[in-house]
Amino acid sequence: MLRHRGPRTVLTTVKELDAFPKIPESYSETSARGGAISICTFLLIFILVISEVGFFLDTRLKFKYQVDVEYNEKVWLNFDITVASDCRLIGADVVDVTGQAWVFTEEIKEKQVNFELSPEESFLRDSLLKKKAVLLDEDDGTKISEIAIKHGFNATQIYFQAEKDSSLGPFDACRFYGNVLVNKVSGNFHIVAGKSIPLRGGHAHLSFLANNVNYNFSHRINHFSFGDMKVGFINVLDGDEHLTNVQGATFQYYINAVATHISSRRFNTNTYQFSVSEQSTLTDNSMGIAGIFFKYSFSPIAVEIQEQSMPLGRFFVRLCGIVGGIFATSHIINILIGIVSDYTKQKRTDLSSKTNAATLKTATLLSDSAPVNNSVS
């Protein structure tokens, strides 16, 4: 006769699907070896989890390269340059390959200053030059560059000192600073002898008025950049200084600018980074115009820099992999050590048994071969 068991409950069904059976504590055995491995396991898990959390909280920069299609846009040219000559003897303007020339009377600001830096400016320049020196290092330079981009390094620390400069005369230098909107084509920003005057289809510099005047093109580039000034780049020309005693000196900077879009946690901006090569020559006044020339061009390649962090799901997967992997590996190591230990003990036991058996056998043989003394009374 069959006994009716009744309907199975959901809890009973779930219990039968348990993939993690519980072993009673009375069936488990602890050992000093297992305790030592457990301590090492938990310590290693703790160290790796802390490291993984730090990696998750940190961000990384991803670089993408593409063709620059924004060729019709205008670009801001930002500059702050101090020249060791009187402002009445020199002038600055821009000309590009389209034949367009501008004499910026309002955008390019001029200010009579002392060529020697104030203590505050000297401190800012020295700190900037130290950062640029670190950038030349392959490892530390990469770290400094990433930090500057992530935290939005302020490239205008020295630039804004031009507005605050309240030094007293007599002055021996002229400071040119401002922001000029230029075409996105090759061009030339220059500071030369003589004031510039607009002409039909171009401009001219009245340098012949300065032929008998001592002017000096020793200069300091406090800031030079394209695009947004408040970005995370340490511009390659910022803080550079060139001194000369030659009146007919010409300094030329050949600049190649690359459009760069930065998308970080702190800011999003469109700016430019650039490379530069320099050349200085002595110019005969009858053969050319002495001065400072920034000849720039724009690369057809654009760079996109994105600050990215690890997705939360990937973080949890990596944590599970660390914890589970270490536990599984430590369990395997514990089993292997146990096997080796048991094998070694078994070998020692067998060796001891064989030694004892041989000793017993030897003793038996010796007792059998010993003479027997029978006494007759």
DAJO-V624656 format. One record per residue. N is the residue number from 1. OMEGA is omega as a letter, one per 20 degrees, with the letter a starting at -180 (999 if undefined). D_FIRST is the distance of its C-alpha to the first C-alpha in Angstrom with 2 decimals. Layout:
[[N & OMEGA & D_FIRST] [N & OMEGA & D_FIRST]]
This chain:
[[1 & a & 0.00] [2 & a & 3.84] [3 & r & 6.56] [4 & a & 9.65] [5 & a & 12.61] [6 & a & 15.30] [7 & r & 18.40] [8 & r & 20.27] [9 & r & 23.66] [10 & a & 26.91] [11 & r & 27.80] [12 & r & 24.75] [13 & a & 25.68] [14 & r & 29.28] [15 & r & 28.52] [16 & r & 26.79] [17 & a & 30.04] [18 & r & 32.23] [19 & a & 34.74] [20 & a & 36.29] [21 & a & 33.88] [22 & r & 35.22] [23 & r & 36.08] [24 & a & 36.18] [25 & a & 39.75] [26 & r & 39.00] [27 & a & 38.31] [28 & a & 41.56] [29 & r & 44.95] [30 & a & 48.29] [31 & r & 51.61] [32 & r & 55.26] [33 & r & 55.23] [34 & r & 52.44] [35 & r & 54.26] [36 & r & 57.51] [37 & r & 55.91] [38 & r & 54.22] [39 & r & 57.62] [40 & a & 59.27] [41 & a & 56.48] [42 & r & 56.75] [43 & r & 60.53] [44 & r & 60.61] [45 & r & 58.22] [46 & a & 60.46] [47 & a & 63.60] [48 & r & 62.21] [49 & r & 60.71] [50 & r & 64.09] [51 & a & 65.83] [52 & r & 63.49] [53 & r & 64.03] [54 & r & 67.79] [55 & r & 67.51] [56 & a & 65.54] [57 & r & 68.17] [58 & r & 70.99] [59 & r & 72.10] [60 & r & 73.43] [61 & r & 76.11] [62 & a & 75.35] [63 & r & 78.35] [64 & a & 78.50] [65 & a & 81.53] [66 & r & 82.58] [67 & r & 85.70] [68 & a & 87.70] [69 & a & 88.09] [70 & a & 89.83] [71 & a & 93.28] [72 & a & 95.02] [73 & r & 94.29] [74 & a & 96.81] [75 & r & 96.42] [76 & r & 97.61] [77 & a & 99.96] [78 & a & 100.09] [79 & r & 102.81] [80 & a & 104.67] [81 & r & 107.51] [82 & a & 110.47] [83 & a & 113.64] [84 & r & 116.61] [85 & r & 119.13] [86 & a & 120.59] [87 & a & 118.73] [88 & a & 122.02] [89 & a & 122.30] [90 & r & 118.85] [91 & a & 116.40] [92 & r & 112.85] [93 & a & 111.29] [94 & r & 108.84] [95 & a & 109.30] [96 & a & 106.72] [97 & r & 106.77] [98 & a & 106.90] [99 & r & 110.43] [100 & r & 109.58] [101 & a & 111.14] [102 & r & 110.78] [103 & a & 113.01] [104 & a & 110.69] [105 & a & 112.91] [106 & a & 110.17] [107 & r & 107.07] [108 & a & 108.88] [109 & r & 110.02] [110 & a & 112.85] [111 & r & 113.64] [112 & a & 116.37] [113 & r & 114.78] [114 & a & 115.45] [115 & r & 114.06] [116 & a & 113.09] [117 & r & 109.67] [118 & r & 109.12] [119 & a & 107.06] [120 & r & 104.02] [121 & r & 104.31] [122 & r & 104.86] [123 & r & 101.68] [124 & a & 99.65] [125 & r & 101.18] [126 & r & 100.59] [127 & r & 96.92] [128 & r & 96.56] [129 & r & 98.26] [130 & r & 95.91] [131 & r & 92.90] [132 & r & 94.49] [133 & r & 95.14] [134 & a & 91.48] [135 & r & 90.49] [136 & r & 92.27] [137 & a & 89.77] [138 & a & 86.95] [139 & a & 84.12] [140 & r & 85.49] [141 & r & 87.09] [142 & r & 83.77] [143 & a & 82.28] [144 & r & 85.31] [145 & r & 85.22] [146 & r & 81.55] [147 & a & 82.19] [148 & a & 85.19] [149 & a & 83.22] [150 & a & 80.16] [151 & r & 82.32] [152 & a & 85.03] [153 & a & 88.06] [154 & a & 91.08] [155 & a & 93.75] [156 & a & 96.37] [157 & r & 97.06] [158 & a & 100.55] [159 & a & 101.14] [160 & r & 101.11] [161 & r & 103.69] [162 & r & 106.25] [163 & a & 105.93] [164 & a & 106.24] [165 & a & 109.12] [166 & a & 112.02] [167 & a & 114.17] [168 & a & 117.91] [169 & j & 120.55] [170 & a & 122.43] [171 & a & 119.76] [172 & a & 119.73] [173 & r & 116.72] [174 & a & 115.05] [175 & r & 111.36] [176 & r & 109.81] [177 & r & 106.41] [178 & r & 104.42] [179 & a & 101.88] [180 & r & 102.97] [181 & a & 100.97] [182 & r & 101.65] [183 & r & 100.57] [184 & r & 97.74] [185 & r & 100.15] [186 & a & 102.22] [187 & a & 104.89] [188 & r & 107.26] [189 & a & 107.56] [190 & r & 110.79] [191 & a & 113.15] [192 & r & 116.69] [193 & r & 120.28] [194 & r & 121.72] [195 & r & 120.28] [196 & r & 118.58] [197 & a & 119.96] [198 & r & 118.34] [199 & r & 119.99] [200 & r & 119.30] [201 & r & 116.38] [202 & r & 116.11] [203 & r & 117.57] [204 & r & 120.12] [205 & r & 120.78] [206 & a & 124.23] [207 & a & 124.21] [208 & r & 127.91] [209 & a & 128.63] [210 & a & 126.98] [211 & a & 128.83] [212 & a & 131.11] [213 & r & 128.48] [214 & r & 126.44] [215 & a & 122.76] [216 & a & 119.86] [217 & r & 116.43] [218 & a & 114.71] [219 & r & 111.47] [220 & r & 108.16] [221 & r & 105.04] [222 & r & 103.21] [223 & r & 100.68] [224 & a & 100.21] [225 & r & 97.13] [226 & r & 95.87] [227 & a & 93.43] [228 & a & 91.80] [229 & a & 93.48] [230 & a & 90.69] [231 & a & 88.18] [232 & r & 86.70] [233 & r & 89.26] [234 & a & 91.99] [235 & a & 94.67] [236 & a & 96.47] [237 & a & 99.99] [238 & r & 99.55] [239 & a & 101.81] [240 & a & 103.84] [241 & r & 107.56] [242 & a & 110.45] [243 & r & 113.96] [244 & r & 117.19] [245 & a & 120.93] [246 & a & 121.79] [247 & a & 122.86] [248 & a & 121.85] [249 & r & 118.29] [250 & r & 115.51] [251 & a & 111.83] [252 & r & 109.29] [253 & r & 105.52] [254 & a & 103.45] [255 & r & 100.16] [256 & a & 97.09] [257 & a & 94.69] [258 & r & 91.03] [259 & a & 89.23] [260 & r & 86.29] [261 & a & 83.58] [262 & r & 81.87] [263 & a & 78.59] [264 & r & 77.56] [265 & a & 75.85] [266 & a & 79.25] [267 & r & 81.20] [268 & a & 81.52] [269 & r & 84.88] [270 & a & 86.81] [271 & a & 89.40] [272 & r & 91.08] [273 & a & 91.24] [274 & r & 94.09] [275 & a & 95.70] [276 & r & 99.43] [277 & a & 102.19] [278 & r & 105.62] [279 & r & 109.19] [280 & a & 112.46] [281 & r & 115.96] [282 & a & 119.57] [283 & r & 121.02] [284 & a & 124.68] [285 & r & 125.41] [286 & a & 127.35] [287 & a & 124.40] [288 & a & 121.52] [289 & r & 120.11] [290 & r & 118.87] [291 & a & 115.77] [292 & a & 112.01] [293 & r & 109.90] [294 & a & 106.15] [295 & a & 105.38] [296 & r & 101.82] [297 & a & 99.52] [298 & r & 95.94] [299 & r & 93.21] [300 & a & 91.30] [301 & r & 88.06] [302 & a & 86.19] [303 & r & 83.82] [304 & a & 80.85] [305 & r & 79.64] [306 & r & 76.30] [307 & a & 74.95] [308 & r & 71.21] [309 & a & 68.49] [310 & r & 65.00] [311 & a & 62.31] [312 & r & 59.86] [313 & r & 56.83] [314 & r & 58.44] [315 & r & 59.24] [316 & r & 55.61] [317 & r & 54.55] [318 & r & 57.22] [319 & r & 56.17] [320 & r & 52.53] [321 & r & 53.83] [322 & a & 56.00] [323 & a & 53.40] [324 & r & 50.52] [325 & a & 52.84] [326 & r & 54.32] [327 & a & 50.99] [328 & a & 49.61] [329 & r & 52.88] [330 & r & 53.08] [331 & r & 49.52] [332 & r & 50.54] [333 & r & 53.77] [334 & r & 51.94] [335 & a & 49.64] [336 & r & 52.69] [337 & r & 54.66] [338 & r & 51.75] [339 & r & 51.51] [340 & a & 55.28] [341 & r & 55.27] [342 & r & 52.49] [343 & r & 54.26] [344 & r & 57.54] [345 & r & 56.04] [346 & r & 54.44] [347 & r & 57.80] [348 & r & 59.56] [349 & r & 57.08] [350 & r & 57.46] [351 & r & 61.21] [352 & r & 61.29] [353 & r & 59.17] [354 & a & 61.50] [355 & r & 64.51] [356 & r & 63.26] [357 & r & 62.42] [358 & r & 65.88] [359 & r & 67.51] [360 & r & 65.69] [361 & r & 66.57] [362 & r & 70.20] [363 & r & 70.34] [364 & r & 68.95] [365 & a & 71.51] [366 & r & 74.28] [367 & r & 73.28] [368 & a & 73.15] [369 & a & 76.55] [370 & a & 78.25] [371 & r & 80.83] [372 & a & 79.92] [373 & r & 82.73] [374 & a & 82.80] [375 & r & 85.30] [376 & r & 86.79] [377 & 999 & 88.03]]
